[in-house]
Amino acid sequence: MSAPSPAPDETAEPYRRRWLILVAMLVAEIMDLLDASIVNVAGPDLERSLGAGPVGLQWVIGGYALTLGAGLVLGGRLGDRYGRRRMFLIGLGSFTASSLLCAVAPNIGSLIGFRLLQGVAGAMLLPQGLGLLRENFSGPELTKVFAVFGPVLGLGGIVGPVLGGFLIEGDFFGLGWRSVFLVNLPIGITALIVAATFVPKRAGDRAVRVDLTGAALVVASCALLVLPLNQGQEDGWPLWTWLCMAASAAGFALFAVQQRRAAAAGRAPLVTPGLLRKPAFTVGLGGIALFFGGLIGTQLVLTLYLQIGRHFTAGDAGLGNLPLAVGTAIGGAVSGAFLADRIGRKVLQIGPLVQLAGAAALWFELDGLDATSFSIRDIAPGVAVAGIGAGMVIAALFSFILAAVDDDEIGSASGVLSAVQAVGGSIGVAVFGSVFFAKAGAGDFVTGFQHALIVQACLLAAFFAITFLLPRKGRPEEDQHGLTPEAAAGDSDVQHLSV
């Protein structure tokens, strides 16, 4: 561990190397984004190697997002109390170690358990990144840092399936799917050394109280929701699945009450209670869950269709995601550079309409497919158009929801939004996986894909309706990261940028 470093406005040696801090933060965040999607193409390999069925695959993919989302806000609080550098190093070391455990998992049950642990480690790691950057950069430099941060993280999320397909198909040293986790070891160890050496030590605020009761309620409520969604289809939706979902709803309601009581008693709640009294923010939470649930779910179904339905190799299935990735990048660039500032929240209404047009095109492309010959070019137009619509929303969604909150609530609000984004993705994996496999299990892969598109259309219609309740203008980019004095003095910023 390095000796305590001077404050960022001094010119000592550790501060002159502050750009290495940015490198360490980027590497850690990209590791998370890759792990969120890199295993999407591992389904057939996991089935051959570990006997994983549809439910097992859904847990391997969605379980990580579940524990990540459930723990993000708690991870931010732990960073406030014990110091962001300390929690970053603990989270990064744990993430790297859990990646090794995933790589050596002897059976599907062990792999699911290690993926859940990996999500917990990510929840401790990720909230510290932007806070550490704010501690070590200021003024125009901080604006430049965030200008680099966002696009690089967006690229990390896009290339996950492509890199996963390359590693699995390459079968380097006979490792197969295990290589998608082993790739984290050299990256994680290098980032750990850099961070331990160059990130200055700063003590946390031991006066900050960690609301463990609230954290336990969130974890339990999330688990009670995702468990029946994953298992229900296979078990025939018995009574316990409906009871679990009802208990989940009650748990989230109890969490809201508990947070208000904690604040009234002078204790520090996980979530600023005032946020839950803002209709635009609470509606925005629903919009985040609907949108990312549909986006992550359809991306998974696309990959499953290519591999299981069309017998693509892992590498080809990864490349099959490129039309979606390119479309998302184009939509994000257009939205961020031109539309969001000029037409306000209308960009959030145009985006889902474009996605619906892409889904409709994809439906008819699937209907017209030849039974014997298939190329990704057959469905690329519909997938790309859907990606353009998704990119338009991704680039602007957080800013419009955050416009509904006060400056001193930005940290707490962005953390909650990021947590809901991750949990929404986990729910999307469970729902869309169940819908697809309900037909794919009988060999009708096209109908399974089309049924998933129907579910996506319903989610997009609900999201479209919600957008009319959001603020007309988005919050400026610099304000989203706590660059204003008021926001900088507020809660820890735990925004997790992802696509």
C-alpha positions in Angstrom: 0.0 0.0 0.0 1.2 3.5 -0.8 1.7 6.2 1.8 -1.0 8.8 2.2 -0.9 11.2 -0.8 -1.4 15.0 -0.8 -4.6 16.6 -1.9 -5.3 16.9 -5.6 -4.5 20.6 -5.8 -0.9 20.0 -4.8 1.9 19.1 -7.2 3.5 16.1 -5.5 4.4 13.0 -7.5 1.3 10.9 -6.8 -0.9 13.7 -8.1 1.1 14.1 -11.3 0.3 10.5 -12.0 -3.4 11.0 -11.5 -4.2 9.9 -15.0 -3.2 6.4 -13.9 -6.2 6.6 -11.5 -8.5 7.1 -14.5 -6.9 4.0 -16.2 -7.5 1.9 -13.1 -11.1 3.1 -12.8 -11.8 2.4 -16.5 -10.3 -1.1 -16.4 -12.4 -2.0 -13.3 -15.7 -0.7 -14.8 -15.0 -2.4 -18.2 -14.4 -5.7 -16.4 -17.9 -5.4 -14.9 -19.6 -4.5 -18.2 -17.9 -7.4 -20.0 -18.9 -9.9 -17.4 -22.5 -8.7 -17.6 -22.8 -9.9 -21.2 -19.7 -11.9 -22.1 -21.4 -15.2 -21.0 -24.4 -14.7 -23.2 -22.7 -16.8 -25.9 -21.6 -19.5 -23.5 -25.0 -21.4 -23.4 -24.2 -24.5 -25.6 -20.7 -24.8 -24.0 -22.2 -24.7 -20.5 -24.7 -27.3 -21.5 -22.1 -29.6 -22.9 -19.6 -29.1 -20.1 -21.8 -28.7 -16.9 -25.2 -29.9 -18.1 -26.7 -26.5 -17.7 -30.4 -26.3 -18.7 -32.4 -23.1 -19.6 -32.9 -22.2 -15.9 -29.3 -22.7 -15.1 -28.2 -20.5 -18.0 -30.7 -17.8 -16.9 -29.2 -17.8 -13.4 -25.6 -17.7 -14.7 -26.4 -14.6 -16.7 -29.1 -12.9 -14.6 -27.8 -13.8 -11.2 -24.8 -11.6 -11.5 -26.9 -8.6 -12.4 -29.3 -9.4 -9.5 -26.7 -9.3 -6.7 -24.9 -6.4 -8.4 -28.1 -4.2 -8.5 -29.2 -5.3 -5.0 -25.9 -4.2 -3.5 -25.0 -1.1 -5.4 -26.5 1.5 -3.0 -25.0 -0.3 0.0 -21.6 -0.4 -1.7 -21.8 3.4 -2.1 -22.5 3.8 1.6 -19.6 1.6 2.6 -17.3 3.7 0.5 -18.5 6.8 2.3 -17.9 5.3 5.7 -14.7 3.3 5.1 -13.1 5.2 2.3 -13.5 4.8 -1.4 -10.0 3.7 -2.1 -10.2 0.9 0.5 -13.6 -0.3 -0.8 -12.4 -0.1 -4.4 -9.4 -2.3 -3.6 -11.5 -4.8 -1.6 -14.1 -4.9 -4.4 -11.5 -5.3 -7.2 -9.6 -8.0 -5.3 -12.9 -9.9 -4.6 -14.1 -9.5 -8.2 -10.8 -10.9 -9.5 -10.9 -13.8 -7.0 -14.5 -14.6 -7.8 -13.7 -14.6 -11.5 -11.1 -17.3 -10.8 -13.7 -19.3 -8.8 -16.2 -19.0 -11.7 -13.5 -20.3 -14.1 -12.8 -23.5 -12.0 -16.5 -24.2 -11.1 -17.0 -28.0 -11.2 -20.8 -27.9 -11.8 -23.6 -25.5 -12.7 -24.7 -25.0 -9.1 -21.2 -23.8 -8.1 -21.0 -21.5 -11.1 -24.3 -19.9 -10.2 -23.1 -19.4 -6.6 -19.8 -17.9 -7.7 -21.6 -15.6 -10.2 -23.8 -14.3 -7.3 -20.6 -13.6 -5.3 -19.1 -11.9 -8.3 -22.1 -9.6 -8.4 -21.6 -8.7 -4.7 -18.0 -7.9 -5.4 -19.0 -5.7 -8.3 -21.5 -3.9 -6.1 -18.6 -3.0 -3.7 -16.3 -2.0 -6.5 -18.4 0.0 -9.0 -19.8 2.8 -6.8 -16.3 3.9 -5.8 -15.2 4.8 -9.4 -16.8 8.1 -10.0 -16.3 9.2 -6.4 -12.5 8.5 -6.7 -12.4 10.5 -9.9 -14.1 13.4 -8.2 -11.7 13.2 -5.4 -8.6 13.4 -7.7 -9.7 15.6 -10.5 -11.4 19.0 -10.5 -12.7 21.7 -12.8 -12.2 21.3 -16.6 -10.1 18.2 -16.1 -13.0 16.5 -14.4 -15.2 17.3 -17.3 -12.7 15.8 -19.7 -12.5 12.7 -17.5 -16.2 12.1 -17.7 -16.1 12.8 -21.5 -13.7 9.8 -21.7 -15.4 7.7 -19.1 -18.8 7.4 -20.7 -17.9 6.4 -24.3 -15.3 3.9 -23.1 -17.8 2.2 -20.8 -20.4 2.1 -23.6 -17.9 0.3 -25.8 -17.1 -2.2 -23.0 -20.8 -3.1 -22.8 -21.1 -3.5 -26.6 -18.0 -5.8 -27.2 -18.9 -8.3 -24.4 -20.6 -10.9 -26.6 -18.0 -10.4 -29.4 -15.1 -11.0 -27.0 -16.9 -13.9 -25.4 -17.5 -15.6 -28.7 -13.9 -15.1 -29.7 -12.6 -16.7 -26.5 -15.0 -19.6 -26.5 -14.6 -20.5 -30.2 -10.8 -20.1 -30.0 -10.8 -22.7 -27.1 -7.4 -21.5 -26.0 -5.5 -24.1 -24.1 -8.7 -26.2 -24.1 -10.4 -23.8 -21.6 -13.6 -23.2 -23.6 -16.1 -21.1 -21.7 -13.8 -20.9 -18.7 -11.6 -18.4 -20.5 -14.3 -15.7 -20.4 -13.7 -15.6 -16.6 -9.9 -16.2 -16.6 -9.4 -13.1 -18.8 -10.2 -11.0 -15.8 -7.2 -12.3 -13.8 -4.4 -10.5 -15.5 -6.6 -7.4 -16.0 -7.8 -7.3 -12.4 -4.3 -7.9 -10.9 -2.8 -5.2 -13.0 -5.6 -2.7 -12.1 -5.2 -3.7 -8.4 -1.5 -2.9 -8.5 -2.0 0.4 -10.2 -4.8 1.4 -7.9 -2.9 0.4 -4.7 0.1 2.3 -5.9 -1.3 5.5 -7.3 -4.8 6.1 -5.8 -4.2 8.5 -2.8 -5.4 7.4 0.6 -8.3 9.3 2.1 -10.1 8.4 5.2 -13.8 7.7 5.1 -16.4 9.4 7.3 -17.0 7.0 10.3 -20.0 9.2 11.2 -21.8 7.8 8.2 -24.1 5.0 9.4 -24.7 2.0 7.1 -28.4 0.9 7.0 -28.0 -2.8 7.1 -31.7 -3.4 7.7 -32.6 -1.5 4.5 -30.0 -3.4 2.6 -31.3 -6.7 3.8 -34.9 -5.7 2.7 -33.6 -4.8 -0.8 -31.7 -8.1 -1.2 -34.6 -10.2 0.1 -37.2 -8.4 -2.1 -35.0 -8.7 -5.2 -34.4 -12.4 -4.6 -38.1 -13.1 -4.0 -38.9 -11.5 -7.4 -36.2 -13.0 -9.6 -36.4 -16.6 -8.1 -39.9 -17.3 -9.2 -39.4 -15.6 -12.6 -36.5 -17.9 -13.3 -38.0 -21.1 -11.9 -41.7 -20.6 -12.6 -41.7 -21.7 -16.3 -39.9 -25.0 -15.6 -42.0 -25.8 -12.5 -45.3 -25.0 -14.0 -45.9 -21.8 -12.0 -46.9 -23.4 -8.7 -48.4 -21.5 -5.8 -45.1 -20.7 -4.2 -44.0 -18.6 -7.2 -47.0 -16.3 -6.9 -46.5 -16.0 -3.1 -42.8 -15.1 -3.6 -43.7 -12.3 -6.0 -46.4 -11.0 -3.7 -43.9 -11.1 -0.8 -41.4 -9.2 -3.0 -43.9 -6.4 -3.6 -44.6 -6.2 0.2 -40.8 -6.2 0.8 -40.2 -3.2 -1.4 -43.2 -1.3 0.2 -41.7 -2.1 3.7 -38.4 -0.8 2.5 -39.9 2.5 1.6 -41.6 2.8 5.0 -38.4 1.8 6.8 -36.4 4.4 4.9 -38.8 7.2 5.9 -38.7 6.0 9.6 -34.9 5.8 9.5 -34.7 9.4 8.3 -37.3 10.6 10.8 -35.3 9.0 13.6 -32.1 10.9 12.5 -30.4 7.8 11.1 -28.9 7.8 7.6 -31.1 5.8 5.2 -29.8 4.0 2.1 -32.0 6.1 -0.1 -32.9 9.8 0.5 -36.5 9.5 1.4 -37.4 12.7 -0.4 -36.7 10.9 -3.7 -39.6 8.5 -3.1 -42.0 11.4 -2.8 -41.1 12.8 -6.2 -43.6 11.3 -8.7 -41.4 11.9 -11.7 -38.5 10.1 -10.1 -40.6 7.1 -9.0 -42.1 6.9 -12.4 -38.7 7.1 -13.9 -37.6 4.0 -11.8 -40.4 2.1 -13.5 -39.2 3.4 -16.9 -35.6 2.3 -16.2 -36.8 -1.2 -15.2 -39.1 -1.6 -18.2 -36.6 -0.3 -20.8 -33.5 -2.2 -19.6 -35.5 -5.4 -18.9 -36.7 -5.4 -22.5 -33.3 -4.4 -23.9 -31.2 -7.0 -22.0 -33.9 -9.7 -22.5 -34.1 -9.3 -26.3 -30.3 -9.2 -26.6 -30.1 -12.5 -24.8 -32.9 -14.0 -27.0 -31.1 -12.9 -30.1 -28.0 -14.7 -29.0 -29.9 -17.8 -28.0 -31.7 -17.9 -31.3 -28.5 -17.7 -33.2 -26.7 -20.4 -31.2 -29.5 -22.9 -30.4 -31.9 -22.2 -33.2 -29.5 -21.6 -36.1 -26.5 -23.5 -34.7 -24.1 -20.5 -34.9 -20.8 -21.0 -33.2 -20.0 -18.8 -30.2 -17.8 -16.6 -32.3 -20.4 -16.2 -35.0 -23.1 -15.5 -32.5 -21.0 -12.8 -30.9 -20.5 -11.2 -34.3 -24.2 -11.6 -34.9 -24.7 -8.9 -32.1 -22.8 -6.4 -34.1 -25.9 -4.9 -36.0 -27.4 -4.2 -32.6 -24.2 -2.7 -31.3 -23.6 -0.5 -34.3 -27.3 0.6 -34.3 -27.0 1.4 -30.5 -23.8 3.5 -31.1 -25.5 5.4 -34.0 -28.6 6.1 -32.0 -26.6 7.2 -28.9 -24.5 9.5 -31.0 -27.4 11.1 -32.7 -29.3 11.5 -29.4 -26.4 12.8 -27.4 -25.0 15.2 -30.0 -28.2 16.6 -31.6 -31.7 15.5 -30.4 -31.7 15.6 -26.6 -30.9 19.3 -26.3 -33.1 20.4 -29.2 -36.3 18.4 -28.7 -36.1 17.5 -25.0 -37.9 14.5 -23.8 -39.4 13.8 -27.2 -36.2 11.9 -27.9 -37.4 9.4 -25.2 -40.6 9.0 -27.2 -39.1 8.7 -30.6 -36.6 6.1 -29.4 -39.1 3.4 -28.4 -41.1 4.1 -31.6 -38.0 3.4 -33.6 -37.4 0.3 -31.5 -40.9 -0.9 -32.2 -40.4 -0.3 -35.9 -37.2 -2.5 -35.7 -39.1 -5.2 -33.8 -41.8 -5.2 -36.4 -39.3 -5.5 -39.2 -37.5 -8.3 -37.3 -40.9 -10.1 -36.9 -41.5 -10.2 -40.6 -37.8 -11.0 -41.4 -38.2 -14.1 -39.1 -41.5 -15.0 -40.9 -39.8 -15.0 -44.3 -36.7 -17.0 -43.4 -35.7 -20.0 -45.4 -35.8 -23.2 -43.4 -32.4 -24.4 -44.7 -30.3 -21.3 -45.4 -29.7 -18.4 -42.9 -27.3 -15.5 -42.6 -27.2 -12.7 -40.1 -27.9 -10.4 -43.0 -31.4 -11.8 -43.1 -32.3 -10.1 -39.8 -29.7 -7.4 -39.6 -31.9 -4.5 -40.8 -34.5 -5.1 -38.1 -31.9 -5.6 -35.4 -30.0 -2.5 -36.4 -33.1 -0.3 -36.4 -34.1 -1.6 -33.0 -30.5 -0.8 -31.8 -30.8 2.8 -33.1 -34.0 3.3 -31.1 -32.4 1.8 -28.0 -29.3 4.0 -28.3 -31.5 7.2 -28.5 -33.0 6.3 -25.2 -29.8 5.1 -23.4 -28.0 8.3 -24.2 -30.7 10.5 -22.6 -32.7 8.5 -20.1 -30.8 9.1 -16.9 -30.5 12.9 -17.5 -34.3 13.3 -17.8 -35.0 11.3 -14.7 -32.3 13.1 -12.7 -33.8 16.5 -13.7 -36.6 15.7 -11.3 -34.4 15.6 -8.2 -32.6 18.3 -6.2 -28.9 18.9 -6.4 -28.2 17.4 -3.0 -30.0 14.2 -4.0 -28.0 13.5 -7.1 -25.7 10.9 -5.5 -28.5 8.9 -3.9 -30.7 9.2 -7.0 -28.1 8.0 -9.5 -27.3 5.1 -7.3 -30.9 4.0 -7.1 -31.3 4.3 -10.8 -28.2 2.2 -11.5 -29.4 -0.4 -9.1 -32.9 -0.6 -10.7 -31.1 -0.8 -14.1 -29.2 -3.8 -13.1 -32.1 -5.6 -11.4 -34.3 -4.7 -14.3 -31.8 -6.5 -16.6 -31.8 -9.5 -14.3 -35.6 -9.6 -14.5 -35.5 -9.3 -18.3 -33.1 -12.3 -18.5 -35.6 -14.3 -16.5 -38.8 -13.3 -18.3 -37.5 -13.3 -21.9 -35.5 -16.5 -21.3 -38.7 -18.2 -20.0 -40.7 -16.9 -23.0 -38.2 -18.1 -25.5 -37.6 -21.5 -24.0 -41.3 -22.2 -23.7 -41.4 -22.6 -27.5 -37.7 -23.4 -28.2 -38.0 -26.4 -26.0 -40.3 -27.9 -28.6 -38.0 -26.9 -31.4 -40.0 -23.8 -32.5 -37.3 -21.2 -32.2 -38.8 -18.6 -34.6 -42.1 -18.5 -32.6 -40.1 -18.3 -29.3 -38.2 -15.3 -30.7 -41.5 -13.7 -32.0 -43.2 -14.2 -28.6 -40.2 -12.4 -27.0 -40.7 -9.5 -29.5 -44.4 -9.3 -28.3 -43.2 -9.0 -24.7 -40.7 -6.3 -25.8 -43.4 -4.4 -27.6 -45.6 -4.4 -24.5 -42.7 -3.1 -22.4 -41.9 -0.4 -24.9 -45.5 0.7 -25.0 -45.6 1.0 -21.3 -42.3 2.9 -21.3 -43.6 5.2 -24.0 -46.6 6.1 -21.8 -44.3 6.8 -18.8 -42.1 9.3 -20.7 -44.9 11.8 -20.7 -44.6 12.1 -16.9 -40.8 12.9 -17.0 -39.4 16.4 -17.0 -39.3 18.1 -20.4 -35.6 19.0 -20.2 -32.7 16.8 -19.0 -30.2 17.6 -16.4 -26.9 18.9 -17.9 -24.2 16.2 -18.1 -21.8 17.9 -15.7 -24.6 18.1 -13.1 -25.3 14.4 -13.3 -21.8 13.7 -12.0 -21.9 16.1 -9.1 -19.8 18.9 -10.6 -22.0 21.6 -9.1 -20.9 22.6 -5.6 -24.3 21.6 -4.1 -24.2 18.1 -5.6 -20.5 17.6 -4.7 -21.4 18.1 -1.1 -24.2 15.5 -1.3 -24.3 11.8 -1.1 -21.8 9.5 -2.8 -22.3 9.3 -6.6 -22.7 5.7 -7.6 -23.9 6.1 -11.1 -23.1 3.0 -13.2 -22.9 3.7 -16.9 -24.0 0.7 -19.0 -25.7 -0.3 -22.1 
